[in-house]
């Protein structure tokens, strides 16, 4: 980094304020989300919802300097993040499925939000080390985050390759609900219907859903952004791998493409201990019931929503997509 860059880095500041959401400190909310002992905060502008610990250190992620050979994966939670980050790593690492099954994904493609996914009010030395090690990771780096663009380095998209994955909101709600039940930090105790309302009211972590995706959608023609849909991966996984490889200037052989495709098929993927986080149950941050890699099915929402809830969600989707050409697929006749 040049002296000019160092000076610019010091001056780079995130002009966003974070305010406590009073509702998240009330008894009823805390009975539903037992893990949120210190409540949640919301950004102004943007209305992004996250932890109070992140609010204290938001500049750390904002100032994380992107590199020209970085690959960043951005998604709203439960929209194919783990699946796609494994895809990216394989494409960028000569389809080394042996290493992909022996080395945890979080070491190969760090999730940079992790240090802030806690109700702790101070950044522990261990979490501070996680941030520093990710920032200093040797090139080429692969990072994943659920942060919206405006909370990451302002030169990210002009500097690095960025892959954005979108998923239909109905399946995202169901998957995030099960995730909240599984992860002890959330420790969600409410019903799916109550969770869906929190989701639509922008009162859960990483809300709001639509601005997150619509912002990325508005940038989809940028040469450094590859915008893709979870549902397209379910329809034609190999075809989507080919597109990602071309975007990353990689040229896997037909044999390698077959190998990656087979590795990523959901019935194989969910059994891969380097990605399925089953160790989290032994380590104590996951509840014993449920799975981190669950179903990955498009249309699973039909097994969960009542007609009345589905109608409310349809209205919410229509309202938020008014005036946009972004469209979601909520059902598939055939999927991998």
C-alpha positions in Angstrom: 0.0 0.0 0.0 1.4 3.4 -1.0 1.6 6.3 1.4 -1.2 8.0 -0.5 -3.4 4.9 -0.1 -2.5 4.7 3.6 -3.6 8.3 4.1 -6.8 7.7 2.2 -7.5 4.6 4.2 -7.2 6.5 7.5 -9.7 9.1 6.2 -12.2 6.5 4.9 -15.2 6.6 7.2 -18.6 5.0 7.1 -21.2 7.7 7.3 -23.8 5.6 8.8 -25.3 5.7 12.3 -26.6 2.7 14.2 -29.5 3.1 16.6 -30.9 0.4 19.0 -34.2 -1.0 18.0 -36.3 -0.7 21.2 -38.6 -3.6 20.3 -35.6 -6.0 20.3 -35.1 -5.3 24.0 -38.7 -6.0 25.0 -39.7 -9.2 26.8 -41.8 -10.7 24.0 -39.0 -10.3 21.4 -36.4 -11.7 23.8 -38.7 -14.7 24.5 -38.7 -15.4 20.7 -35.0 -14.7 20.1 -33.4 -15.8 23.3 -29.9 -15.3 22.0 -30.2 -11.6 21.4 -29.5 -10.5 25.0 -28.1 -7.1 24.0 -30.8 -6.4 21.4 -30.3 -5.4 17.7 -29.5 -2.1 16.0 -30.7 -0.5 12.7 -28.6 1.7 10.4 -29.5 5.1 9.2 -29.5 5.4 6.3 -30.3 2.0 4.9 -32.2 0.5 7.9 -29.8 -2.5 8.0 -30.4 -4.7 11.1 -27.5 -6.2 12.9 -25.8 -6.7 16.2 -24.7 -3.9 18.6 -21.1 -5.3 18.5 -21.0 -4.8 14.7 -22.3 -1.2 15.2 -19.2 -0.4 17.2 -16.8 -1.8 14.6 -18.6 -1.3 11.3 -15.6 0.6 10.0 -13.5 -2.5 10.2 -15.4 -4.2 7.4 -15.9 -1.0 5.5 -12.2 -0.4 5.4 -11.2 -3.9 4.5 -9.2 -3.2 1.4 -10.2 -5.2 -1.7 -7.6 -6.6 -4.0 -7.7 -7.0 -7.7 -7.5 -10.8 -7.5 -10.1 -11.1 -4.7 -13.4 -12.9 -5.3 -16.2 -11.8 -3.0 -19.5 -13.6 -2.6 -22.4 -11.5 -1.4 -25.9 -12.9 -0.5 -28.8 -12.4 1.8 -28.6 -15.3 4.4 -29.8 -18.7 3.3 -29.7 -17.9 -0.4 -27.1 -20.5 -1.4 -24.0 -18.9 0.3 -22.3 -22.1 1.4 -23.1 -23.9 -1.8 -21.8 -21.1 -4.0 -18.7 -20.4 -2.0 -17.7 -24.1 -2.4 -18.3 -23.7 -6.1 -16.1 -20.6 -6.3 -13.3 -22.2 -4.3 -13.3 -25.2 -6.6 -13.3 -23.2 -9.8 -10.5 -21.0 -8.4 -8.4 -24.0 -7.2 -8.2 -26.4 -10.0 -11.2 -28.4 -8.9 -9.3 -29.8 -5.9 -12.1 -31.8 -4.4 -9.7 -33.7 -2.2 -8.7 -30.6 -0.4 -12.4 -29.4 -0.5 -13.4 -32.4 1.6 -10.5 -32.3 4.0 -10.2 -28.6 4.8 -13.1 -26.7 6.4 -14.7 -24.2 4.0 -14.5 -21.4 6.6 -10.7 -21.6 6.3 -10.7 -21.7 2.5 -13.4 -19.0 2.0 -13.7 -16.9 5.3 -17.1 -15.6 6.3 -16.1 -12.1 7.3 -19.3 -11.3 9.3 -18.7 -14.1 11.9 -16.8 -12.0 14.5 -19.9 -9.9 15.0 -22.5 -12.7 15.2 -22.6 -12.6 19.0 -24.5 -10.9 21.8 -21.1 -9.9 23.3 -20.7 -6.1 23.6 -16.9 -6.1 23.2 -14.8 -7.6 20.5 -12.8 -10.5 22.1 -9.2 -11.1 21.2 -10.2 -14.3 19.4 -12.8 -12.4 17.2 -10.3 -9.6 16.6 -7.8 -12.2 15.4 -10.4 -13.6 13.0 -10.8 -10.2 11.4 -7.1 -9.6 11.1 -6.3 -13.0 9.7 -9.0 -12.6 7.0 -7.7 -9.2 6.0 -4.1 -10.5 5.8 -5.0 -13.7 4.1 -2.6 -14.3 1.1 -4.0 -13.8 -2.4 -6.0 -14.9 -4.1 -8.7 -14.5 -1.4 -12.3 -15.7 -1.5 -14.6 -13.9 1.0 -18.3 -14.3 1.7 -20.6 -11.8 3.4 -24.2 -11.0 3.9 -23.5 -7.3 4.1 -25.1 -5.0 1.6 -22.8 -3.2 -0.8 -23.0 0.2 1.0 -21.5 -1.3 4.2 -18.5 -2.7 2.4 -15.5 -0.8 0.9 -16.8 1.7 -1.7 -14.2 0.5 -4.2 -15.1 -3.2 -3.8 -17.0 -3.6 -7.1 -14.5 -1.5 -9.1 -11.6 -3.5 -7.7 -12.6 -7.2 -7.2 -14.8 -9.8 -8.8 -18.1 -10.0 -6.9 -20.7 -12.9 -7.2 -24.1 -12.1 -5.9 -26.7 -14.9 -5.4 -30.4 -14.2 -5.0 -33.1 -16.6 -3.9 -36.9 -16.3 -3.9 -38.1 -14.8 -0.6 -40.5 -17.6 0.2 -37.9 -20.3 0.5 -35.5 -17.8 2.0 -38.0 -17.2 4.9 -38.4 -20.9 5.5 -34.7 -21.6 5.4 -33.8 -18.7 7.7 -36.5 -19.8 10.1 -34.9 -23.2 10.4 -31.4 -21.6 10.7 -32.7 -19.5 13.6 -33.9 -22.6 15.3 -30.6 -24.4 14.8 -28.0 -21.7 15.7 -27.8 -21.0 19.4 -26.8 -17.4 18.9 -30.4 -16.8 17.5 -32.1 -19.5 19.7 -35.4 -18.7 18.1 -38.4 -20.1 20.0 -41.4 -18.7 18.1 -43.5 -20.1 15.3 -42.8 -19.9 11.6 -45.7 -17.5 11.1 -44.3 -15.2 13.7 -40.9 -15.4 12.1 -42.3 -14.6 8.7 -43.9 -11.5 10.1 -40.5 -10.4 11.7 -39.0 -11.0 8.3 -41.5 -8.9 6.5 -41.3 -6.2 9.2 -37.5 -6.0 8.8 -36.9 -7.0 12.4 -34.4 -9.8 11.9 -30.7 -9.9 11.4 -29.6 -8.7 7.9 -32.9 -7.1 7.1 -34.3 -5.6 4.9 -34.5 -8.4 2.3 -35.5 -6.5 -0.8 -33.2 -3.5 -0.7 -30.3 -5.9 -0.3 -31.2 -7.7 -3.6 -32.5 -4.7 -5.5 -29.3 -2.8 -4.9 -27.3 -5.7 -6.3 -29.7 -6.1 -9.2 -29.2 -2.4 -10.1 -25.5 -3.2 -10.4 -25.9 -6.4 -12.4 -24.4 -4.9 -15.6 -21.1 -3.9 -13.9 -18.3 -6.0 -15.5 -17.1 -7.1 -12.1 -20.5 -8.4 -10.9 -22.0 -11.8 -11.7 -25.6 -11.9 -10.5 -27.1 -15.3 -10.3 -30.1 -17.1 -8.9 -30.3 -20.1 -6.6 -33.1 -21.5 -8.6 -31.0 -21.5 -11.8 -28.4 -23.6 -9.9 -31.2 -26.0 -9.0 -32.3 -26.2 -12.6 -28.9 -26.5 -14.3 -26.0 -26.7 -11.9 -23.4 -27.5 -14.5 -24.5 -24.7 -16.7 -24.2 -22.2 -13.8 -20.8 -23.5 -13.0 -19.7 -22.8 -16.6 -21.0 -19.2 -16.3 -19.2 -18.6 -13.1 -16.0 -20.1 -14.4 -16.1 -17.8 -17.5 -16.8 -14.8 -15.2 -13.7 -15.7 -13.1 -11.6 -16.3 -16.3 -11.2 -19.9 -15.5 -11.3 -22.7 -18.0 -12.1 -26.1 -16.3 -12.1 -29.1 -18.6 -15.2 -31.1 -19.2 -13.9 -33.7 -16.8 -13.4 -31.1 -14.1 -16.8 -29.6 -14.7 -18.4 -33.1 -14.3 -16.3 -33.5 -11.1 -17.4 -30.2 -9.6 -21.0 -30.8 -10.5 -21.0 -34.2 -8.8 -19.3 -32.7 -5.8 -21.9 -30.0 -5.5 -25.0 -32.1 -5.9 -27.0 -31.6 -2.8 -27.2 -35.2 -1.8 -23.4 -35.3 -1.8 -22.9 -31.7 -0.5 -24.9 -32.2 2.6 -22.7 -35.2 3.6 -19.4 -33.2 3.2 -18.1 -32.6 6.7 -16.0 -29.6 5.5 -19.1 -27.6 4.7 -22.1 -29.0 6.6 -20.9 -27.7 10.0 -22.0 -30.8 11.9 -19.0 -30.1 14.1 -20.9 -27.1 15.4 -23.1 -29.4 17.5 -20.0 -30.8 19.3 -18.6 -27.3 19.7 -21.8 -26.1 21.2 -22.9 -23.3 18.9 -25.5 -25.4 17.1 -28.5 -27.2 18.6 -28.6 -31.0 18.2 -31.8 -31.0 16.1 -31.7 -29.9 12.5 -29.0 -29.5 9.9 -27.0 -26.6 8.6 -27.3 -27.9 5.0 -31.0 -28.8 5.1 -33.0 -29.4 1.9 -32.0 -26.8 -0.6 -35.3 -27.3 -2.4 -37.1 -24.7 -4.4 -40.8 -24.7 -3.5 -40.3 -26.1 0.0 -42.3 -23.1 1.3 -45.5 -24.9 0.2 -44.9 -27.4 3.0 -44.9 -24.6 5.6 -47.2 -21.7 4.7 -50.9 -21.6 5.4 -53.0 -20.0 2.6 -53.5 -16.9 4.7 -49.8 -16.5 5.4 -48.9 -17.2 1.7 -51.4 -14.5 0.7 -49.8 -11.9 3.0 -46.3 -12.8 1.7 -47.5 -12.5 -1.9 -48.8 -8.9 -1.1 -45.5 -8.1 0.6 -43.5 -9.3 -2.4 -45.7 -7.4 -4.9 -45.4 -4.2 -2.9 -41.6 -4.4 -2.7 -41.1 -5.3 -6.3 -43.4 -2.6 -7.7 -41.6 -0.8 -10.4 -38.7 -3.3 -10.6 -38.0 -5.9 -13.3 -36.5 -8.3 -10.8 -38.6 -11.5 -10.7 -38.3 -14.6 -8.6 -39.1 -18.2 -9.4 -40.9 -19.9 -6.5 -41.5 -23.3 -7.9 -39.7 -25.7 -10.3 -41.0 -28.6 -12.2 -37.6 -30.3 -12.2 -34.6 -29.6 -10.0 -31.3 -31.4 -9.1 
